[in-house]
Amino acid sequence: MQFSDELISKLLSAQNILFFTGAGISAESGIETFRGSGGLWKKYRAADLATPEAFERNPDLVWQWYEYRRKMVRNAQPNAGHIAIAEFEKYFQSVTVATQNVDNLHNRAGSSSVLELHGNIEKNFCSDCGKRFDFITFKDKNNVPVCDECGGFIRPDVVWFGEQLPYEVFQRAGIKAGSCDICFVVGTSALVYPAASIPETAERAGAFIVEINIDKTNLSEIADITLLGKSGEILPSLLTEIKNIKGTA
């Protein structure tokens, strides 16, 4: 793949890189989007499965849904796009990932600075006392587990519809957006706010915006460059260019 001289020039002078990623990069690992999930779950609305009210109304159903999602995530592997993003750290002073995905794939790929704007499906906490139950495989897949401290229901540590993003994580992402030299927007239409404000913050601060997506989006209007195609193909190709210029780290 050929890249513009402008992009190569920006990469040569850049020190701080921000990747803002969405469902598109995870789709390349076989992880379906919420609305694309198959089987019996197609008959349910988001309000039935991913809201605080749904969990209060039918915690077992919500837990079964997230066990289904967790199984999908655990069977998936980071793809070439995730791995290339992690390897960018060898060539730039600072590389941060701000992701809307909850699948933990950026961490598994080796990225060392991942800001999970919508949480992490592998993490859980008690809805009553807040005790953490992270990276645990619960034996009962059908009934919501209860906290061994207070008896409250354990829920996934993801941001449900109607909930606020974790303040500290969102604030850190905003700071990184305001100070990055290049912001790569990968696999997202950037329509879900407030997370979608991150690339807008980067653009207002003068960052060079590179969009990587299958199709053009509303964000294409503010992007300096839009690269159409799979991130798992474009990012490794771009990384090869960087290696050729800077030498193999």
Rosetta blueprint (number, residue, H / E / L):
1 M L
2 Q L
3 F L
4 S L
5 D H
6 E H
7 L H
8 I H
9 S H
10 K H
11 L H
12 L H
13 S H
14 A L
15 Q L
16 N E
17 I E
18 L E
19 F E
20 F E
21 T E
22 G L
23 A H
24 G H
25 I H
26 S H
27 A H
28 E L
29 S L
30 G L
31 I L
32 E L
33 T L
34 F H
35 R H
36 G H
37 S L
38 G L
39 G H
40 L H
41 W H
42 K H
43 K H
44 Y L
45 R L
46 A H
47 A H
48 D H
49 L H
50 A L
51 T L
52 P H
53 E H
54 A H
55 F H
56 E H
57 R H
58 N L
59 P H
60 D H
61 L H
62 V H
63 W H
64 Q H
65 W H
66 Y H
67 E H
68 Y H
69 R H
70 R H
71 K H
72 M H
73 V H
74 R H
75 N H
76 A L
77 Q L
78 P L
79 N L
80 A H
81 G H
82 H H
83 I H
84 A H
85 I H
86 A H
87 E H
88 F H
89 E H
90 K H
91 Y L
92 F L
93 Q L
94 S E
95 V E
96 T E
97 V E
98 A E
99 T E
100 Q L
101 N L
102 V L
103 D L
104 N L
105 L H
106 H H
107 N H
108 R H
109 A H
110 G L
111 S L
112 S L
113 S L
114 V E
115 L E
116 E E
117 L L
118 H L
119 G E
120 N E
121 I E
122 E E
123 K E
124 N E
125 F E
126 C E
127 S L
128 D L
129 C L
130 G L
131 K L
132 R E
133 F L
134 D L
135 F L
136 I L
137 T L
138 F L
139 K L
140 D L
141 K L
142 N L
143 N L
144 V L
145 P L
146 V E
147 C L
148 D L
149 E L
150 C L
151 G L
152 G L
153 F E
154 I E
155 R E
156 P E
157 D E
158 V E
159 V L
160 W L
161 F L
162 G L
163 E L
164 Q L
165 L L
166 P L
167 Y H
168 E H
169 V H
170 F H
171 Q H
172 R H
173 A H
174 G H
175 I H
176 K H
177 A H
178 G H
179 S H
180 C L
181 D L
182 I E
183 C E
184 F E
185 V E
186 V E
187 G L
188 T L
189 S L
190 A L
191 L L
192 V L
193 Y L
194 P L
195 A L
196 A L
197 S H
198 I H
199 P H
200 E H
201 T H
202 A H
203 E H
204 R H
205 A L
206 G L
207 A L
208 F E
209 I E
210 V E
211 E E
212 I E
213 N E
214 I L
215 D L
216 K L
217 T L
218 N H
219 L H
220 S H
221 E H
222 I L
223 A L
224 D L
225 I E
226 T E
227 L E
228 L E
229 G L
230 K L
231 S H
232 G H
233 E H
234 I H
235 L H
236 P H
237 S H
238 L H
239 L H
240 T H
241 E H
242 I H
243 K H
244 N H
245 I H
246 K H
247 G L
248 T L
249 A L
